[in-house]
């Protein structure tokens, strides 16, 4: 038995509406802010773990270790620039 085209259209409309709702939720400013906060907290915890143990547990793809190294490098650069500014005075 073949499907009715209007049933297909209604199903496609429902799927599209669901997708739009999901995208609006993911891209809302409050959702993005919460995600950024979670990432910052996780990076802070990872920095502490990396400095004390030289390893990050649960980092299967290496992205968390990369983020820690970037954060530590950026921190070192800021400290270096501040020291340079103080020395040049």
Secondary structure by P-SEA (a helix, b strand, c coil): ccccaaaaaaaaaaaaaaaaaaaaaaacaaaaaaaaaaaaaaaaaaaaaaaacccccccccaaaaaaaaaaaaaaaaaaaaaaaaaaac
